[in-house]
């Protein structure tokens, strides 16, 4: 595993920021790290990258202990913090060449040019960082994180401030990088998670409440499935309630109904047969899906 975290705890006074977190991430995996504000996401990332020490437990990156071998860990990690720290008085290319010199990057000028091209900074490379928009500053932060070709990328809110076009470009870049590296990123944009991640880890109040492949996440809260139907003619709730597999019925108005059923049951064929038997014209029927946002809200709103 590229990243291994075991029983990780960070305490500030009497308060646990994180408590006994354990998880791992491997090469070729994009791990979405989710949680409400104050849940402990940034604290965990800072410990893994060696920015702050843990109170208890341990973390390893590519087999190196973050506490005992911090320099070896930092060689193998690219990190974009939540608040992107940049030398704003420097020019974009100048700054990236400076970062490359710190890493003693081979073929530094060529590597800088590659990162400028990869992150779409060609037109901005000769501008001072202070003159850039927030979105382009994020691109500079991404470029510096990838400059030394690290095995592990940790990105804290990497898409903050990007416009829709930039968002699509960076999303594609993250997906491309995730195919060949270990990539952990936090975000509050649930569409990003569904579009990019193949695994999701949710923490709440410093503890893990979910760690699942993206396609299995909904099973954590799935107790019922809903089917929305609309008929051209009127019908009665009592009749819909009698459809095999339907547990409850709720009117949505204008001949629209929401039918709740057990998650294992797909009542749509039964609804179709009901409409035929009753002589009703079926205008709409679709099964509601449980989104990452639904799961997130359910798990993080639990007391």
C-alpha positions as CSV (number, residue, x, y, z in Angstrom):
1,X,0.0,0.0,0.0
2,X,1.2,3.5,-0.8
3,X,-0.5,5.1,2.2
4,X,-1.2,3.2,5.5
5,X,-2.8,4.8,8.5
6,X,-3.3,2.9,11.7
7,X,-5.1,4.1,14.9
8,X,-4.2,7.7,14.1
9,X,-5.2,10.2,16.8
10,X,-4.6,13.9,17.2
11,X,-5.6,15.7,20.4
12,X,-5.8,19.4,21.1
13,X,-6.1,19.8,24.8
14,X,-9.1,17.7,25.8
15,X,-10.6,17.5,22.3
16,X,-9.9,14.8,19.8
17,X,-9.6,16.3,16.3
18,X,-9.3,12.7,14.9
19,X,-9.6,9.5,16.9
20,X,-8.1,6.1,16.0
21,X,-8.4,6.5,12.2
22,X,-7.3,3.4,10.2
23,X,-7.3,3.2,6.4
24,X,-5.0,2.5,3.5
25,X,-4.8,3.6,-0.2
26,X,-3.0,1.9,-3.0
27,X,-1.6,2.9,-6.4
28,X,-4.2,3.5,-9.1
29,X,-6.8,4.5,-6.6
30,X,-8.6,7.8,-6.3
31,X,-9.8,8.1,-2.7
32,X,-12.3,10.9,-2.0
33,X,-11.9,12.1,1.6
34,X,-15.2,13.6,2.8
35,X,-16.5,15.1,5.9
36,X,-18.2,18.3,7.3
37,X,-16.2,21.3,8.3
38,X,-14.2,20.4,11.4
39,X,-14.5,16.6,10.9
40,X,-10.7,16.2,10.8
41,X,-9.9,15.9,7.1
42,X,-7.2,18.6,6.9
43,X,-5.7,17.4,10.2
44,X,-5.3,13.9,8.8
45,X,-3.8,15.2,5.6
46,X,-1.3,17.3,7.5
47,X,-0.2,14.4,9.6
48,X,0.3,12.1,6.5
49,X,2.4,14.8,4.8
50,X,4.4,15.5,7.9
51,X,3.2,19.1,8.6
52,X,2.0,18.3,12.1
53,X,2.8,15.4,14.4
54,X,0.2,12.9,15.6
55,X,-0.7,12.3,19.2
56,X,-0.9,8.5,18.8
57,X,-1.0,5.9,16.1
58,X,1.2,5.9,13.0
59,X,1.1,6.7,9.3
60,X,3.3,5.4,6.5
61,X,3.9,6.5,2.9
62,X,5.5,4.0,0.5
63,X,6.7,2.1,3.6
64,X,8.3,5.1,5.3
65,X,7.1,6.3,8.7
66,X,6.0,9.9,8.6
67,X,7.3,10.6,12.1
68,X,10.6,8.7,11.9
69,X,11.5,9.3,8.2
70,X,9.8,12.6,7.3
71,X,12.3,13.6,4.5
72,X,11.8,10.3,2.7
73,X,8.0,10.7,3.0
74,X,8.1,14.3,1.6
75,X,10.2,13.1,-1.4
76,X,7.3,10.8,-2.3
77,X,4.3,13.1,-1.7
78,X,2.9,16.0,-3.7
79,X,0.7,18.2,-1.5
80,X,-1.8,20.9,-2.3
81,X,-3.0,22.4,1.0
82,X,-6.5,23.8,1.5
83,X,-5.1,27.4,1.7
84,X,-2.7,27.3,-1.2
85,X,0.6,29.0,0.0
86,X,2.4,30.7,-2.9
87,X,5.1,33.3,-3.2
88,X,2.8,35.9,-4.8
89,X,5.6,38.3,-5.7
90,X,7.2,35.6,-7.9
91,X,6.3,34.9,-11.6
92,X,4.7,31.6,-12.4
93,X,7.6,30.0,-14.2
94,X,10.1,31.5,-11.8
95,X,8.2,30.0,-8.9
96,X,8.0,26.6,-10.4
97,X,11.7,26.6,-11.3
98,X,12.4,27.6,-7.7
99,X,10.3,24.7,-6.4
100,X,12.1,22.3,-8.9
101,X,15.5,23.5,-7.5
102,X,14.3,22.6,-3.9
103,X,13.4,19.1,-5.1
104,X,16.6,18.9,-7.1
105,X,14.4,17.8,-10.0
106,X,16.3,16.3,-13.0
107,X,15.8,18.2,-16.3
108,X,14.2,20.9,-14.2
109,X,13.4,23.4,-17.0
110,X,11.8,20.7,-19.2
111,X,9.8,19.4,-16.2
112,X,8.5,22.9,-15.4
113,X,7.5,23.3,-19.1
114,X,5.6,19.9,-18.9
115,X,3.7,21.0,-15.8
116,X,2.8,24.4,-17.3
117,X,1.4,22.6,-20.3
118,X,-0.4,20.0,-18.2
119,X,-2.1,22.5,-16.0
120,X,-3.0,25.0,-18.7
121,X,-0.7,27.8,-17.5
122,X,0.9,28.6,-20.9
123,X,-0.6,32.1,-21.2
124,X,0.0,32.9,-17.5
125,X,3.5,31.6,-17.1
126,X,5.2,35.1,-17.3
127,X,2.7,36.8,-15.0
128,X,3.3,37.4,-11.3
129,X,1.3,35.0,-9.1
130,X,-0.4,38.0,-7.4
131,X,-2.0,39.0,-10.7
132,X,-3.6,35.6,-11.2
133,X,-7.3,34.7,-10.5
134,X,-8.0,32.2,-7.7
135,X,-8.6,29.4,-10.2
136,X,-5.2,30.0,-11.9
137,X,-3.5,30.1,-8.5
138,X,-5.0,26.7,-7.8
139,X,-3.4,25.5,-11.1
140,X,0.0,26.8,-9.9
141,X,-0.5,24.9,-6.7
142,X,-1.3,21.7,-8.6
143,X,1.7,22.2,-10.8
144,X,4.1,22.5,-7.8
145,X,2.5,19.4,-6.2
146,X,3.2,17.3,-9.3
147,X,6.5,18.9,-10.2
148,X,8.8,16.2,-8.7
149,X,6.6,13.3,-10.0
150,X,5.6,12.0,-6.6
151,X,4.1,8.5,-6.0
152,X,1.4,9.9,-3.8
153,X,-0.7,13.1,-4.4
154,X,-2.7,14.6,-1.5
155,X,-5.0,17.4,-2.6
156,X,-7.0,19.4,-0.1
157,X,-10.0,21.1,-1.9
158,X,-8.1,21.2,-5.3
159,X,-11.0,22.5,-7.4
160,X,-11.8,25.5,-5.2
161,X,-12.3,28.7,-7.3
162,X,-12.3,27.0,-10.7
163,X,-14.8,28.0,-13.3
164,X,-16.8,25.2,-15.1
165,X,-14.3,24.9,-18.0
166,X,-11.3,24.8,-15.7
167,X,-13.2,22.4,-13.5
168,X,-13.6,19.9,-16.4
169,X,-9.9,20.2,-17.3
170,X,-8.7,19.7,-13.7
171,X,-11.2,16.8,-13.2
172,X,-9.7,15.0,-16.3
173,X,-6.2,15.7,-15.1
174,X,-7.0,14.2,-11.6
175,X,-8.5,11.1,-13.2
176,X,-5.5,10.7,-15.5
177,X,-3.0,11.1,-12.5
178,X,-5.1,8.7,-10.4
179,X,-4.6,5.9,-12.9
180,X,-0.8,5.9,-12.2
181,X,-0.5,7.3,-8.7
182,X,-2.1,7.1,-5.3
183,X,-4.4,10.1,-5.1
184,X,-6.3,11.3,-2.0
185,X,-8.3,14.4,-2.2
186,X,-10.9,16.2,-0.1
187,X,-13.8,18.2,-1.5
188,X,-17.3,19.5,-0.6
189,X,-18.5,19.1,-4.2
190,X,-20.4,15.8,-4.3
191,X,-20.5,15.8,-8.1
192,X,-16.7,15.8,-8.1
193,X,-16.7,12.7,-5.9
194,X,-19.1,10.8,-8.2
195,X,-17.2,11.9,-11.3
196,X,-13.7,11.2,-10.1
197,X,-13.5,8.7,-7.2
198,X,-13.5,5.0,-7.2
199,X,-13.6,4.9,-3.4
200,X,-15.0,7.2,-0.7
201,X,-14.0,7.6,2.9
202,X,-16.3,9.7,5.1
203,X,-15.3,11.0,8.5
204,X,-17.5,12.7,11.1
205,X,-16.3,14.1,14.4
206,X,-12.9,12.6,13.9
207,X,-14.1,9.1,13.2
208,X,-14.6,7.1,10.1
209,X,-18.3,6.5,9.3
210,X,-17.9,5.0,5.8
211,X,-15.1,3.5,3.7
212,X,-16.5,2.0,0.5
213,X,-16.1,1.7,-3.2
214,X,-18.2,4.4,-4.8
215,X,-20.7,2.0,-6.4
216,X,-21.4,0.3,-3.0
217,X,-21.7,3.4,-0.9
218,X,-25.5,3.8,-1.2
219,X,-25.9,0.3,0.5
220,X,-25.0,1.9,3.8
221,X,-28.2,3.9,4.0
222,X,-30.5,2.0,1.6
223,X,-33.5,0.9,3.5
224,X,-36.0,1.7,0.8
225,X,-36.1,2.6,-2.8
226,X,-38.5,5.1,-4.4
227,X,-40.3,5.0,-7.7
228,X,-41.9,8.2,-9.0
229,X,-44.9,7.7,-11.3
230,X,-47.3,10.0,-13.2
231,X,-50.6,9.0,-14.8
232,X,-52.7,10.9,-17.3
233,X,-55.8,10.0,-15.2
234,X,-56.6,10.1,-11.6
235,X,-56.2,7.1,-9.3
236,X,-56.3,6.4,-5.5
237,X,-53.6,5.9,-3.0
238,X,-55.4,2.8,-1.6
239,X,-55.2,1.2,-5.0
240,X,-51.5,2.0,-5.4
241,X,-50.9,0.7,-1.9
242,X,-52.1,-2.7,-3.1
243,X,-49.4,-3.1,-5.8
244,X,-47.1,-6.0,-4.9
245,X,-43.9,-4.8,-3.2
246,X,-45.2,-1.3,-2.4
247,X,-44.8,-0.3,1.3
248,X,-46.1,3.2,1.3
249,X,-47.5,5.8,-1.1
250,X,-47.2,9.6,-1.1
251,X,-49.0,12.0,-3.4
252,X,-46.8,14.6,-5.2
253,X,-49.8,16.3,-6.8
254,X,-51.0,16.5,-10.4
255,X,-51.5,12.7,-10.6
256,X,-47.8,12.2,-9.5
257,X,-47.0,9.6,-6.8
258,X,-44.0,8.4,-5.0
259,X,-44.1,4.7,-4.2
260,X,-41.7,3.3,-1.6
261,X,-40.6,-0.3,-1.7
262,X,-37.9,-2.5,-0.1
263,X,-34.5,-2.0,-1.8
264,X,-34.5,-5.6,-3.1
265,X,-37.8,-5.1,-4.9
266,X,-38.1,-3.4,-8.3
267,X,-41.8,-2.6,-8.4
268,X,-41.8,-1.0,-11.9
269,X,-43.1,-4.1,-13.7
270,X,-45.9,-4.4,-11.2
271,X,-46.7,-0.7,-11.6
272,X,-46.9,-1.1,-15.4
273,X,-49.3,-4.1,-15.0
274,X,-51.4,-2.0,-12.6
275,X,-51.7,0.8,-15.1
276,X,-52.7,-1.7,-17.8
277,X,-55.3,-3.3,-15.6
278,X,-56.8,0.0,-14.5
279,X,-56.8,1.5,-18.0
280,X,-54.4,4.3,-17.0
281,X,-52.0,6.0,-19.3
282,X,-48.5,6.0,-17.8
283,X,-46.8,9.4,-18.5
284,X,-43.7,8.9,-16.4
285,X,-42.0,6.3,-14.2
286,X,-38.5,6.3,-12.9
287,X,-36.6,4.8,-9.9
288,X,-34.9,7.3,-7.6
289,X,-31.2,6.7,-7.0
290,X,-29.4,7.4,-3.8
291,X,-26.6,9.9,-4.4
292,X,-23.3,10.4,-2.6
293,X,-24.8,13.6,-1.2
294,X,-27.7,11.6,0.3
295,X,-25.2,9.2,2.0
296,X,-23.0,12.0,3.2
297,X,-25.9,13.9,4.8
298,X,-27.4,10.8,6.4
299,X,-24.1,9.7,7.9
300,X,-22.8,13.1,9.1
301,X,-26.1,14.3,10.5
302,X,-26.4,11.3,12.9
303,X,-25.9,12.3,16.5
